Amino acid sequence: TKAAHPLLDHLLQQQRDLFEEPQGLPLARVYDHRIHLLPGSPPVAVRP
């Protein structure tokens, strides 16, 4: 509760934008993560 943890409540209020629900996809970044595969190669992790 607020009365039990005033410092935590203050910290959460300062950083409230970090805890908001996302409103869409993130912005495009300069570098995108990619895994380059060789043509015709099988998947690395498959279920038996």
Predicted model as a PDB file, atoms N, CA, C, CB and O in Angstrom, pLDDT in the B-factor column:
MODEL        1                                                                  
ATOM      1  N   THR A   1       0.837  -1.191   0.000  1.00 47.00           N  
ATOM      2  CA  THR A   1       0.000   0.000   0.000  1.00 47.00           C  
ATOM      3  C   THR A   1       0.875   1.245   0.000  1.00 47.00           C  
ATOM      4  CB  THR A   1      -0.949   0.003   1.215  1.00 47.00           C  
ATOM      5  O   THR A   1       2.081   1.182   0.239  1.00 47.00           O  
ATOM      6  N   LYS A   2       0.253   2.352  -0.268  1.00 50.00           N  
ATOM      7  CA  LYS A   2       1.010   3.605  -0.299  1.00 50.00           C  
ATOM      8  C   LYS A   2       1.587   3.939   1.076  1.00 50.00           C  
ATOM      9  CB  LYS A   2       0.118   4.754  -0.788  1.00 50.00           C  
ATOM     10  O   LYS A   2       2.712   4.429   1.177  1.00 50.00           O  
ATOM     11  N   ALA A   3       0.824   3.678   2.124  1.00 62.00           N  
ATOM     12  CA  ALA A   3       1.297   4.016   3.464  1.00 62.00           C  
ATOM     13  C   ALA A   3       2.464   3.125   3.885  1.00 62.00           C  
ATOM     14  CB  ALA A   3       0.155   3.894   4.473  1.00 62.00           C  
ATOM     15  O   ALA A   3       3.349   3.571   4.615  1.00 62.00           O  
ATOM     16  N   ALA A   4       2.474   1.882   3.435  1.00 76.00           N  
ATOM     17  CA  ALA A   4       3.523   0.947   3.840  1.00 76.00           C  
ATOM     18  C   ALA A   4       4.823   1.177   3.083  1.00 76.00           C  
ATOM     19  CB  ALA A   4       3.057  -0.478   3.631  1.00 76.00           C  
ATOM     20  O   ALA A   4       5.898   0.939   3.633  1.00 76.00           O  
ATOM     21  N   HIS A   5       4.754   1.635   1.831  1.00 84.00           N  
ATOM     22  CA  HIS A   5       5.953   1.802   1.006  1.00 84.00           C  
ATOM     23  C   HIS A   5       5.952   3.155   0.291  1.00 84.00           C  
ATOM     24  CB  HIS A   5       6.052   0.665  -0.023  1.00 84.00           C  
ATOM     25  O   HIS A   5       5.815   3.198  -0.931  1.00 84.00           O  
ATOM     26  N   PRO A   6       6.100   4.245   1.015  1.00 86.00           N  
ATOM     27  CA  PRO A   6       6.034   5.564   0.370  1.00 86.00           C  
ATOM     28  C   PRO A   6       7.171   5.808  -0.620  1.00 86.00           C  
ATOM     29  CB  PRO A   6       6.051   6.646   1.422  1.00 86.00           C  
ATOM     30  O   PRO A   6       6.966   6.478  -1.631  1.00 86.00           O  
ATOM     31  N   LEU A   7       8.367   5.277  -0.350  1.00 89.00           N  
ATOM     32  CA  LEU A   7       9.481   5.486  -1.279  1.00 89.00           C  
ATOM     33  C   LEU A   7       9.252   4.741  -2.590  1.00 89.00           C  
ATOM     34  CB  LEU A   7      10.800   5.033  -0.642  1.00 89.00           C  
ATOM     35  O   LEU A   7       9.553   5.256  -3.666  1.00 89.00           O  
ATOM     36  N   LEU A   8       8.719   3.530  -2.491  1.00 88.00           N  
ATOM     37  CA  LEU A   8       8.415   2.756  -3.699  1.00 88.00           C  
ATOM     38  C   LEU A   8       7.326   3.441  -4.512  1.00 88.00           C  
ATOM     39  CB  LEU A   8       7.983   1.323  -3.333  1.00 88.00           C  
ATOM     40  O   LEU A   8       7.420   3.529  -5.736  1.00 88.00           O  
ATOM     41  N   ASP A   9       6.300   3.923  -3.834  1.00 87.00           N  
ATOM     42  CA  ASP A   9       5.221   4.629  -4.530  1.00 87.00           C  
ATOM     43  C   ASP A   9       5.747   5.872  -5.233  1.00 87.00           C  
ATOM     44  CB  ASP A   9       4.111   5.014  -3.546  1.00 87.00           C  
ATOM     45  O   ASP A   9       5.344   6.162  -6.360  1.00 87.00           O  
ATOM     46  N   HIS A  10       6.636   6.603  -4.587  1.00 90.00           N  
ATOM     47  CA  HIS A  10       7.220   7.799  -5.190  1.00 90.00           C  
ATOM     48  C   HIS A  10       8.038   7.431  -6.437  1.00 90.00           C  
ATOM     49  CB  HIS A  10       8.108   8.540  -4.163  1.00 90.00           C  
ATOM     50  O   HIS A  10       7.947   8.104  -7.463  1.00 90.00           O  
ATOM     51  N   LEU A  11       8.828   6.369  -6.342  1.00 89.00           N  
ATOM     52  CA  LEU A  11       9.637   5.922  -7.472  1.00 89.00           C  
ATOM     53  C   LEU A  11       8.753   5.491  -8.640  1.00 89.00           C  
ATOM     54  CB  LEU A  11      10.554   4.769  -7.049  1.00 89.00           C  
ATOM     55  O   LEU A  11       9.033   5.834  -9.789  1.00 89.00           O  
ATOM     56  N   LEU A  12       7.697   4.749  -8.356  1.00 88.00           N  
ATOM     57  CA  LEU A  12       6.785   4.310  -9.416  1.00 88.00           C  
ATOM     58  C   LEU A  12       6.084   5.498 -10.073  1.00 88.00           C  
ATOM     59  CB  LEU A  12       5.743   3.336  -8.852  1.00 88.00           C  
ATOM     60  O   LEU A  12       5.855   5.484 -11.283  1.00 88.00           O  
ATOM     61  N   GLN A  13       5.750   6.503  -9.310  1.00 90.00           N  
ATOM     62  CA  GLN A  13       5.133   7.697  -9.879  1.00 90.00           C  
ATOM     63  C   GLN A  13       6.113   8.471 -10.757  1.00 90.00           C  
ATOM     64  CB  GLN A  13       4.608   8.597  -8.768  1.00 90.00           C  
ATOM     65  O   GLN A  13       5.717   9.030 -11.780  1.00 90.00           O  
ATOM     66  N   GLN A  14       7.389   8.509 -10.368  1.00 93.00           N  
ATOM     67  CA  GLN A  14       8.393   9.195 -11.179  1.00 93.00           C  
ATOM     68  C   GLN A  14       8.592   8.487 -12.515  1.00 93.00           C  
ATOM     69  CB  GLN A  14       9.724   9.279 -10.424  1.00 93.00           C  
ATOM     70  O   GLN A  14       8.821   9.140 -13.534  1.00 93.00           O  
ATOM     71  N   GLN A  15       8.507   7.161 -12.519  1.00 91.00           N  
ATOM     72  CA  GLN A  15       8.798   6.363 -13.710  1.00 91.00           C  
ATOM     73  C   GLN A  15       7.531   5.765 -14.326  1.00 91.00           C  
ATOM     74  CB  GLN A  15       9.777   5.248 -13.362  1.00 91.00           C  
ATOM     75  O   GLN A  15       7.606   4.732 -14.991  1.00 91.00           O  
ATOM     76  N   ARG A  16       6.380   6.387 -14.121  1.00 90.00           N  
ATOM     77  CA  ARG A  16       5.110   5.809 -14.562  1.00 90.00           C  
ATOM     78  C   ARG A  16       5.040   5.586 -16.068  1.00 90.00           C  
ATOM     79  CB  ARG A  16       3.976   6.699 -14.141  1.00 90.00           C  
ATOM     80  O   ARG A  16       4.319   4.692 -16.511  1.00 90.00           O  
ATOM     81  N   ASP A  17       5.766   6.368 -16.875  1.00 89.00           N  
ATOM     82  CA  ASP A  17       5.725   6.173 -18.328  1.00 89.00           C  
ATOM     83  C   ASP A  17       6.327   4.831 -18.734  1.00 89.00           C  
ATOM     84  CB  ASP A  17       6.466   7.308 -19.034  1.00 89.00           C  
ATOM     85  O   ASP A  17       6.009   4.317 -19.806  1.00 89.00           O  
ATOM     86  N   LEU A  18       7.186   4.258 -17.902  1.00 87.00           N  
ATOM     87  CA  LEU A  18       7.756   2.941 -18.198  1.00 87.00           C  
ATOM     88  C   LEU A  18       6.745   1.824 -18.026  1.00 87.00           C  
ATOM     89  CB  LEU A  18       8.951   2.680 -17.312  1.00 87.00           C  
ATOM     90  O   LEU A  18       6.910   0.749 -18.601  1.00 87.00           O  
ATOM     91  N   PHE A  19       5.700   2.060 -17.245  1.00 85.00           N  
ATOM     92  CA  PHE A  19       4.731   1.021 -16.927  1.00 85.00           C  
ATOM     93  C   PHE A  19       3.413   1.180 -17.673  1.00 85.00           C  
ATOM     94  CB  PHE A  19       4.471   1.010 -15.454  1.00 85.00           C  
ATOM     95  O   PHE A  19       2.467   0.439 -17.402  1.00 85.00           O  
ATOM     96  N   GLU A  20       3.326   2.120 -18.597  1.00 88.00           N  
ATOM     97  CA  GLU A  20       2.087   2.313 -19.351  1.00 88.00           C  
ATOM     98  C   GLU A  20       1.921   1.198 -20.379  1.00 88.00           C  
ATOM     99  CB  GLU A  20       2.079   3.694 -20.046  1.00 88.00           C  
ATOM    100  O   GLU A  20       2.902   0.636 -20.865  1.00 88.00           O  
ATOM    101  N   GLU A  21       0.668   0.885 -20.704  1.00 88.00           N  
ATOM    102  CA  GLU A  21       0.371  -0.111 -21.728  1.00 88.00           C  
ATOM    103  C   GLU A  21       0.849   0.416 -23.077  1.00 88.00           C  
ATOM    104  CB  GLU A  21      -1.153  -0.443 -21.766  1.00 88.00           C  
ATOM    105  O   GLU A  21       0.661   1.596 -23.374  1.00 88.00           O  
ATOM    106  N   PRO A  22       1.466  -0.438 -23.904  1.00 85.00           N  
ATOM    107  CA  PRO A  22       1.900   0.010 -25.230  1.00 85.00           C  
ATOM    108  C   PRO A  22       0.706   0.407 -26.089  1.00 85.00           C  
ATOM    109  CB  PRO A  22       2.709  -1.090 -25.930  1.00 85.00           C  
ATOM    110  O   PRO A  22      -0.368  -0.186 -25.985  1.00 85.00           O  
ATOM    111  N   GLN A  23       0.899   1.403 -26.929  1.00 88.00           N  
ATOM    112  CA  GLN A  23      -0.160   1.903 -27.801  1.00 88.00           C  
ATOM    113  C   GLN A  23       0.145   1.614 -29.269  1.00 88.00           C  
ATOM    114  CB  GLN A  23      -0.351   3.404 -27.592  1.00 88.00           C  
ATOM    115  O   GLN A  23      -0.249   2.387 -30.142  1.00 88.00           O  
ATOM    116  N   GLY A  24       0.825   0.538 -29.548  1.00 89.00           N  
ATOM    117  CA  GLY A  24       1.162   0.175 -30.916  1.00 89.00           C  
ATOM    118  C   GLY A  24       2.544  -0.438 -30.965  1.00 89.00           C  
ATOM    119  O   GLY A  24       3.119  -0.785 -29.934  1.00 89.00           O  
ATOM    120  N   LEU A  25       3.066  -0.566 -32.150  1.00 86.00           N  
ATOM    121  CA  LEU A  25       4.388  -1.149 -32.331  1.00 86.00           C  
ATOM    122  C   LEU A  25       5.471  -0.128 -32.006  1.00 86.00           C  
ATOM    123  CB  LEU A  25       4.557  -1.667 -33.763  1.00 86.00           C  
ATOM    124  O   LEU A  25       5.240   1.076 -32.117  1.00 86.00           O  
ATOM    125  N   PRO A  26       6.645  -0.596 -31.608  1.00 82.00           N  
ATOM    126  CA  PRO A  26       7.738   0.348 -31.344  1.00 82.00           C  
ATOM    127  C   PRO A  26       8.193   1.024 -32.636  1.00 82.00           C  
ATOM    128  CB  PRO A  26       8.926  -0.372 -30.676  1.00 82.00           C  
ATOM    129  O   PRO A  26       7.932   0.531 -33.734  1.00 82.00           O  
ATOM    130  N   LEU A  27       8.864   2.137 -32.492  1.00 82.00           N  
ATOM    131  CA  LEU A  27       9.358   2.869 -33.641  1.00 82.00           C  
ATOM    132  C   LEU A  27      10.423   2.048 -34.372  1.00 82.00           C  
ATOM    133  CB  LEU A  27       9.924   4.232 -33.208  1.00 82.00           C  
ATOM    134  O   LEU A  27      11.078   1.194 -33.775  1.00 82.00           O  
ATOM    135  N   ALA A  28      10.585   2.313 -35.659  1.00 82.00           N  
ATOM    136  CA  ALA A  28      11.616   1.627 -36.432  1.00 82.00           C  
ATOM    137  C   ALA A  28      12.990   2.015 -35.908  1.00 82.00           C  
ATOM    138  CB  ALA A  28      11.494   1.960 -37.936  1.00 82.00           C  
ATOM    139  O   ALA A  28      13.222   3.163 -35.530  1.00 82.00           O  
ATOM    140  N   ARG A  29      13.881   1.064 -35.891  1.00 81.00           N  
ATOM    141  CA  ARG A  29      15.230   1.313 -35.397  1.00 81.00           C  
ATOM    142  C   ARG A  29      16.217   1.300 -36.552  1.00 81.00           C  
ATOM    143  CB  ARG A  29      15.626   0.271 -34.338  1.00 81.00           C  
ATOM    144  O   ARG A  29      15.926   0.777 -37.627  1.00 81.00           O  
ATOM    145  N   VAL A  30      17.372   1.872 -36.320  1.00 85.00           N  
ATOM    146  CA  VAL A  30      18.400   1.932 -37.351  1.00 85.00           C  
ATOM    147  C   VAL A  30      18.873   0.521 -37.700  1.00 85.00           C  
ATOM    148  CB  VAL A  30      19.589   2.805 -36.885  1.00 85.00           C  
ATOM    149  O   VAL A  30      19.093   0.206 -38.869  1.00 85.00           O  
ATOM    150  N   TYR A  31      19.028  -0.327 -36.678  1.00 81.00           N  
ATOM    151  CA  TYR A  31      19.503  -1.690 -36.896  1.00 81.00           C  
ATOM    152  C   TYR A  31      18.418  -2.669 -36.489  1.00 81.00           C  
ATOM    153  CB  TYR A  31      20.807  -1.961 -36.108  1.00 81.00           C  
ATOM    154  O   TYR A  31      17.923  -2.618 -35.363  1.00 81.00           O  
ATOM    155  N   ASP A  32      18.047  -3.559 -37.395  1.00 75.00           N  
ATOM    156  CA  ASP A  32      17.102  -4.620 -37.099  1.00 75.00           C  
ATOM    157  C   ASP A  32      17.857  -5.918 -36.892  1.00 75.00           C  
ATOM    158  CB  ASP A  32      16.061  -4.765 -38.223  1.00 75.00           C  
ATOM    159  O   ASP A  32      18.884  -6.151 -37.529  1.00 75.00           O  
ATOM    160  N   HIS A  33      17.359  -6.756 -36.013  1.00 78.00           N  
ATOM    161  CA  HIS A  33      17.982  -8.043 -35.768  1.00 78.00           C  
ATOM    162  C   HIS A  33      17.560  -9.013 -36.867  1.00 78.00           C  
ATOM    163  CB  HIS A  33      17.601  -8.589 -34.366  1.00 78.00           C  
ATOM    164  O   HIS A  33      16.374  -9.133 -37.174  1.00 78.00           O  
ATOM    165  N   ARG A  34      18.520  -9.694 -37.449  1.00 78.00           N  
ATOM    166  CA  ARG A  34      18.235 -10.691 -38.476  1.00 78.00           C  
ATOM    167  C   ARG A  34      19.123 -11.900 -38.245  1.00 78.00           C  
ATOM    168  CB  ARG A  34      18.450 -10.110 -39.902  1.00 78.00           C  
ATOM    169  O   ARG A  34      20.242 -11.791 -37.743  1.00 78.00           O  
ATOM    170  N   ILE A  35      18.602 -13.041 -38.622  1.00 78.00           N  
ATOM    171  CA  ILE A  35      19.395 -14.267 -38.626  1.00 78.00           C  
ATOM    172  C   ILE A  35      19.493 -14.697 -40.083  1.00 78.00           C  
ATOM    173  CB  ILE A  35      18.753 -15.405 -37.711  1.00 78.00           C  
ATOM    174  O   ILE A  35      18.495 -15.077 -40.697  1.00 78.00           O  
ATOM    175  N   HIS A  36      20.683 -14.635 -40.622  1.00 81.00           N  
ATOM    176  CA  HIS A  36      20.891 -14.983 -42.015  1.00 81.00           C  
ATOM    177  C   HIS A  36      21.076 -16.493 -42.127  1.00 81.00           C  
ATOM    178  CB  HIS A  36      22.114 -14.228 -42.601  1.00 81.00           C  
ATOM    179  O   HIS A  36      21.985 -17.059 -41.520  1.00 81.00           O  
ATOM    180  N   LEU A  37      20.210 -17.143 -42.904  1.00 82.00           N  
ATOM    181  CA  LEU A  37      20.276 -18.580 -43.102  1.00 82.00           C  
ATOM    182  C   LEU A  37      20.747 -18.885 -44.516  1.00 82.00           C  
ATOM    183  CB  LEU A  37      18.911 -19.232 -42.833  1.00 82.00           C  
ATOM    184  O   LEU A  37      20.515 -18.120 -45.451  1.00 82.00           O  
ATOM    185  N   LEU A  38      21.409 -20.016 -44.641  1.00 87.00           N  
ATOM    186  CA  LEU A  38      21.811 -20.467 -45.967  1.00 87.00           C  
ATOM    187  C   LEU A  38      20.587 -21.015 -46.683  1.00 87.00           C  
ATOM    188  CB  LEU A  38      22.936 -21.540 -45.884  1.00 87.00           C  
ATOM    189  O   LEU A  38      19.743 -21.641 -46.041  1.00 87.00           O  
ATOM    190  N   PRO A  39      20.459 -20.805 -47.982  1.00 90.00           N  
ATOM    191  CA  PRO A  39      19.300 -21.330 -48.723  1.00 90.00           C  
ATOM    192  C   PRO A  39      19.204 -22.847 -48.582  1.00 90.00           C  
ATOM    193  CB  PRO A  39      19.391 -20.944 -50.215  1.00 90.00           C  
ATOM    194  O   PRO A  39      20.200 -23.553 -48.744  1.00 90.00           O  
ATOM    195  N   GLY A  40      18.010 -23.345 -48.282  1.00 88.00           N  
ATOM    196  CA  GLY A  40      17.765 -24.768 -48.177  1.00 88.00           C  
ATOM    197  C   GLY A  40      18.192 -25.388 -46.860  1.00 88.00           C  
ATOM    198  O   GLY A  40      18.072 -26.602 -46.698  1.00 88.00           O  
ATOM    199  N   SER A  41      18.682 -24.607 -45.919  1.00 85.00           N  
ATOM    200  CA  SER A  41      19.108 -25.174 -44.639  1.00 85.00           C  
ATOM    201  C   SER A  41      17.892 -25.468 -43.767  1.00 85.00           C  
ATOM    202  CB  SER A  41      20.078 -24.214 -43.908  1.00 85.00           C  
ATOM    203  O   SER A  41      16.919 -24.714 -43.793  1.00 85.00           O  
ATOM    204  N   PRO A  42      17.932 -26.565 -42.986  1.00 81.00           N  
ATOM    205  CA  PRO A  42      16.776 -26.902 -42.120  1.00 81.00           C  
ATOM    206  C   PRO A  42      16.774 -26.007 -40.885  1.00 81.00           C  
ATOM    207  CB  PRO A  42      16.815 -28.408 -41.692  1.00 81.00           C  
ATOM    208  O   PRO A  42      17.796 -25.402 -40.562  1.00 81.00           O  
ATOM    209  N   PRO A  43      15.644 -25.914 -40.194  1.00 76.00           N  
ATOM    210  CA  PRO A  43      15.584 -25.147 -38.947  1.00 76.00           C  
ATOM    211  C   PRO A  43      16.560 -25.716 -37.908  1.00 76.00           C  
ATOM    212  CB  PRO A  43      14.145 -25.148 -38.383  1.00 76.00           C  
ATOM    213  O   PRO A  43      16.820 -26.919 -37.900  1.00 76.00           O  
ATOM    214  N   VAL A  44      17.089 -24.875 -37.050  1.00 77.00           N  
ATOM    215  CA  VAL A  44      18.079 -25.313 -36.060  1.00 77.00           C  
ATOM    216  C   VAL A  44      17.400 -26.068 -34.925  1.00 77.00           C  
ATOM    217  CB  VAL A  44      18.862 -24.107 -35.503  1.00 77.00           C  
ATOM    218  O   VAL A  44      17.868 -27.141 -34.544  1.00 77.00           O  
ATOM    219  N   ALA A  45      16.322 -25.546 -34.379  1.00 78.00           N  
ATOM    220  CA  ALA A  45      15.643 -26.172 -33.256  1.00 78.00           C  
ATOM    221  C   ALA A  45      14.289 -26.681 -33.719  1.00 78.00           C  
ATOM    222  CB  ALA A  45      15.488 -25.182 -32.075  1.00 78.00           C  
ATOM    223  O   ALA A  45      13.405 -25.891 -34.052  1.00 78.00           O  
ATOM    224  N   VAL A  46      14.120 -28.011 -33.742  1.00 74.00           N  
ATOM    225  CA  VAL A  46      12.844 -28.616 -34.121  1.00 74.00           C  
ATOM    226  C   VAL A  46      12.460 -29.632 -33.052  1.00 74.00           C  
ATOM    227  CB  VAL A  46      12.927 -29.291 -35.535  1.00 74.00           C  
ATOM    228  O   VAL A  46      13.330 -30.218 -32.407  1.00 74.00           O  
ATOM    229  N   ARG A  47      11.183 -29.836 -32.867  1.00 79.00           N  
ATOM    230  CA  ARG A  47      10.714 -30.830 -31.911  1.00 79.00           C  
ATOM    231  C   ARG A  47      10.919 -32.224 -32.490  1.00 79.00           C  
ATOM    232  CB  ARG A  47       9.225 -30.598 -31.555  1.00 79.00           C  
ATOM    233  O   ARG A  47      10.748 -32.421 -33.693  1.00 79.00           O  
ATOM    234  N   PRO A  48      11.279 -33.183 -31.661  1.00 75.00           N  
ATOM    235  CA  PRO A  48      11.468 -34.541 -32.158  1.00 75.00           C  
ATOM    236  C   PRO A  48      10.161 -35.181 -32.609  1.00 75.00           C  
ATOM    237  CB  PRO A  48      12.111 -35.394 -31.092  1.00 75.00           C  
ATOM    238  O   PRO A  48      10.157 -36.329 -33.054  1.00 75.00           O  
TER     239      PRO A  48                                                      
ENDMDL                                                                          
END                                                                             
